[in-house]
């Protein structure tokens, strides 16, 4: 059984390749550039150069493949990111699914995002697989990434309805070792460096990348075609002040933080960028988007897949240790 992993050099992708190889499976790792291949060094995976935005490259990548983990995607929050979000997270998903159907792939596990469900109305009512961001979405700019993921997920669900065996997984906000591009674990590092000293209303559903990958493997084995499975950690549904308090306690380096309104922070971020001052890598729209309750429950995945998560403090300790050992954490 040959398994293709798209986005194999990314945060989730590298961990997926490692866990697949640990099971003794043959893995073809799809990368966009040979420069990124070095992240897969030593895994024993075969690499192939292909790009979901160039559909003509996908047939060779899928030759002889029985299972696919489609992890390729981009993150963006600015108007200048709209085209790339559309090309990769929406059209690129359809390109991959069409190619998988043509190649008679047996099963596709598609990685969407909890963002596709939209934020919860209150922290006491986390969202489930029954929800959609697109229900009532008015095209607001602060939800552009989540909206692109939701649109891509609709392609996956349509492909399942058309007969392709597709399981959708919706990871929470990833932390854990290995986030070399600072996709989602950057707030931990910036807090430890002393640069992140503010919080806003709202919170995120944090989860260990290793648990998410293990959950994807369970979805491959036990998930139903056309089903969605949230892969997060209910313990990780935390308002920002509580999350950073946990980071400070686990690291032994507590920083004072101050809760401020989004409206007060937005002009400060703009001025700081204009003056090129060192500041957390946060865009205005990302800041506004963060001020919601992005809380979710993984009850369905626990019940139907046997999905489980490690304690959040263990994940935080491993994340902090990784920052230090890899030289990213600066005192």
C-alpha positions in Angstrom: 0.0 0.0 0.0 1.6 3.2 -1.2 0.5 6.4 0.6 0.8 9.9 -0.8 1.2 12.8 1.6 0.7 16.3 0.1 2.2 19.2 1.9 4.7 16.7 3.3 7.3 19.3 4.2 4.8 21.3 6.4 4.2 21.2 10.1 1.6 18.4 9.9 3.2 16.8 6.9 6.5 16.0 8.5 4.9 14.5 11.5 2.5 12.5 9.3 5.4 11.1 7.2 7.2 10.1 10.5 4.2 8.3 11.9 3.4 6.5 8.6 7.0 5.3 8.3 7.0 4.2 12.0 4.1 1.9 10.9 6.4 0.5 8.2 4.3 2.0 5.4 5.6 3.0 2.0 5.3 6.8 1.7 5.5 9.2 -1.3 6.0 12.7 0.1 4.8 15.4 -2.3 6.8 18.7 -2.1 6.6 21.9 -4.2 10.3 22.6 -4.3 13.4 20.4 -3.8 14.6 22.9 -1.2 11.9 21.7 1.2 12.9 18.0 0.8 15.6 18.4 3.4 12.9 18.5 6.1 12.1 14.9 5.3 15.7 13.7 5.4 16.1 10.4 7.2 12.4 9.5 7.2 12.8 7.0 4.4 10.0 8.5 2.4 10.2 8.8 -1.4 9.8 12.4 -2.6 8.0 13.7 -5.6 7.8 17.2 -7.0 4.2 18.4 -7.7 1.9 21.3 -7.0 -1.9 21.3 -6.5 -2.1 24.5 -8.4 -0.6 22.7 -11.5 -3.0 19.8 -12.1 -0.8 18.3 -14.8 1.8 17.5 -12.1 -0.6 15.4 -10.0 -1.1 12.3 -12.1 2.5 11.2 -11.9 2.5 11.8 -8.1 -0.6 9.6 -7.7 0.6 6.8 -9.9 0.3 3.5 -7.9 -1.1 5.3 -4.8 -3.9 3.7 -2.8 -4.3 6.2 0.0 -3.8 10.0 0.2 -3.4 12.4 3.1 -4.1 15.8 1.6 -2.4 18.3 3.9 -1.2 20.9 1.5 -2.6 24.4 2.2 -1.6 28.0 2.9 -2.5 30.4 5.7 -3.2 34.1 5.0 -5.1 36.9 6.5 -4.5 39.9 4.3 -6.2 41.0 1.1 -3.0 40.3 -0.8 -3.4 36.6 0.3 -6.8 36.1 -1.3 -5.6 34.8 -4.7 -3.2 32.3 -3.1 -5.9 31.2 -0.6 -8.2 30.6 -3.5 -5.7 28.8 -5.7 -4.4 26.4 -3.0 -7.1 26.0 -0.4 -10.1 25.9 -2.8 -9.2 25.2 -6.5 -6.1 23.2 -5.4 -8.3 20.9 -3.3 -10.6 20.2 -6.3 -7.6 19.6 -8.5 -6.2 17.0 -6.1 -9.6 15.3 -5.6 -10.2 15.1 -9.4 -6.8 13.6 -9.9 -7.3 11.1 -7.1 -10.6 10.0 -8.6 -9.0 9.6 -12.0 -6.2 7.5 -10.4 -8.8 5.3 -8.6 -7.4 6.1 -5.2 -9.1 4.0 -2.5 -9.3 6.6 0.2 -8.5 10.3 0.7 -8.1 11.9 4.1 -8.6 15.7 3.7 -7.3 18.1 6.3 -9.6 21.1 6.6 -9.7 23.2 9.7 -11.9 23.9 12.7 -12.2 27.3 11.2 -14.5 25.8 8.7 -17.1 25.5 11.5 -16.8 29.2 12.5 -16.4 30.5 16.0 -18.6 29.6 18.9 -21.2 32.1 20.1 -20.0 31.7 23.7 -17.1 29.8 25.4 -19.6 27.6 27.1 -20.9 26.3 23.7 -18.1 24.9 21.6 -18.9 24.1 18.0 -19.3 20.6 16.6 -19.3 19.0 13.1 -22.9 20.2 12.7 -21.8 23.8 12.2 -20.5 25.7 9.2 -18.8 29.1 9.0 -20.6 29.7 5.7 -24.0 29.7 7.4 -24.5 33.5 7.7 -21.0 34.4 6.7 -21.0 37.9 5.0 -17.6 37.7 3.4 -16.0 39.6 6.3 -12.2 40.1 5.7 -11.1 38.8 9.1 -12.5 35.3 8.2 -10.8 35.0 4.8 -8.6 32.0 5.8 -11.4 30.1 7.5 -13.7 30.8 4.6 -11.2 29.4 2.1 -10.9 26.2 4.1 -14.7 25.9 4.3 -15.0 26.3 0.6 -12.2 23.7 0.0 -14.0 21.3 2.4 -17.2 21.6 0.4 -15.3 20.3 -2.6 -14.2 17.3 -0.5 -17.7 16.6 0.6 -19.0 16.9 -2.9 -16.3 14.5 -4.1 -17.5 12.0 -1.4 -21.1 12.4 -2.6 -19.9 11.7 -6.2 -18.4 8.4 -5.1 -14.8 9.1 -4.1 -14.0 7.8 -0.6 -13.1 11.0 1.2 -12.9 11.5 5.0 -12.6 15.1 6.3 -10.7 16.0 9.4 -10.7 19.4 11.1 -7.6 20.0 13.2 -7.6 22.6 16.0 -4.9 25.2 16.5 -1.7 23.3 16.4 1.1 23.5 18.9 3.9 21.0 19.7 7.4 20.5 18.4 8.4 21.1 14.8 6.6 24.3 13.7 9.6 25.7 11.9 7.5 28.2 9.9 5.8 29.5 13.1 2.4 28.7 11.5 0.5 28.5 14.8 2.9 28.0 17.7 4.5 31.4 17.4 2.6 33.0 20.3 4.3 30.7 22.7 7.8 31.8 21.6 6.8 35.5 21.5 5.4 35.2 25.0 8.6 33.6 26.3 10.7 36.3 24.5 8.6 39.0 26.3 7.3 40.6 23.2 3.7 39.3 23.5 2.3 41.3 26.4 -1.3 41.8 25.4 -4.4 39.7 25.0 -7.8 40.3 23.6 -11.3 38.9 24.1 -11.6 35.4 22.8 -9.6 32.2 22.7 -8.5 29.2 20.7 -8.8 25.4 20.8 -5.2 24.3 21.2 -4.1 20.7 20.3 -0.8 18.8 19.9 0.2 18.2 16.3 1.2 14.6 17.1 -2.2 13.9 18.4 -3.8 15.4 15.3 -1.7 13.1 13.1 -2.6 10.1 15.2 -6.3 11.1 14.8 -5.9 11.4 11.0 -4.6 7.8 10.9 -7.6 6.7 12.9 -9.9 8.6 10.5 -8.2 6.7 7.6 -8.9 3.4 9.3 -12.3 4.0 10.9 -13.8 7.2 9.5 -16.9 7.2 7.3 -16.7 8.7 3.8 -18.3 12.1 3.6 -18.0 12.5 7.4 -16.2 15.4 9.3 -14.2 14.8 12.4 -12.9 17.6 14.7 -9.4 16.8 16.0 -8.8 19.1 18.8 -8.3 18.9 22.6 -11.3 20.0 24.8 -8.8 20.9 27.5 -7.2 23.3 25.0 -10.3 25.5 24.7 -8.8 28.4 26.6 -9.2 32.2 26.7 -5.8 33.8 25.9 -5.0 35.0 29.5 -5.5 31.4 30.8 -3.5 29.9 27.9 -0.5 32.2 28.5 -0.7 31.6 32.3 -0.3 27.9 31.5 2.7 28.7 29.3 4.3 30.8 32.0 3.7 28.1 34.7 5.0 25.2 32.5 8.1 27.2 31.4 8.8 28.8 34.7 8.9 32.2 33.0 5.8 34.1 33.7 5.2 37.4 31.8 2.6 40.0 32.7 0.0 40.4 30.0 -2.7 43.1 29.6 -6.1 42.6 28.1 -6.9 45.3 25.6 -9.7 46.1 23.1 -8.9 45.1 19.5 -9.7 48.7 18.4 -6.9 50.0 20.6 -4.3 47.5 19.3 -5.0 47.9 15.6 -3.4 51.4 15.1 -0.5 50.4 17.3 0.2 47.4 15.1 0.1 49.5 12.0 2.4 52.2 13.4 4.8 49.5 14.6 5.0 47.9 11.2 5.5 51.2 9.5 8.4 51.9 11.8 9.7 48.4 11.5 9.7 47.9 15.2 10.1 44.3 16.6 6.7 43.1 17.3 4.6 39.9 17.2 3.9 38.8 13.6 0.2 39.7 13.7 -1.9 41.2 10.9 -4.8 43.5 11.6 -7.4 41.0 10.2 -5.8 38.2 12.1 -6.1 40.2 15.3 -9.8 40.9 14.7 -10.4 37.2 13.8 -8.7 36.1 17.0 -11.2 38.0 19.1 -13.8 35.3 18.9 -14.3 32.0 20.7 -12.8 29.4 18.4 -13.8 26.6 20.7 -14.7 23.1 19.6 -15.5 19.6 20.8 -13.9 16.4 19.6 -16.7 14.2 21.1 -17.5 12.6 17.7 -13.9 11.7 17.0 -13.5 10.2 20.5 -16.7 8.2 20.1 -16.4 7.0 16.5 -12.6 6.9 16.0 -11.2 6.2 19.5 -9.3 9.6 19.2 -7.5 10.8 22.3 -5.1 13.6 23.3 -2.3 14.0 25.8 -2.4 16.5 28.6 -2.1 20.1 27.4 0.8 20.8 29.8 2.8 18.0 28.3 2.3 19.5 24.9 3.4 22.9 26.2 6.5 21.5 27.8 7.5 19.7 24.6 6.9 22.8 22.5 9.0 25.0 24.8 11.8 22.4 24.9 11.8 22.2 21.1 12.1 26.0 20.7 15.1 26.0 23.0 16.8 22.9 21.6 16.5 24.1 18.0 17.8 27.5 18.8 14.7 29.4 18.0 14.0 30.7 21.5 16.0 33.9 22.1 16.6 35.1 25.6 
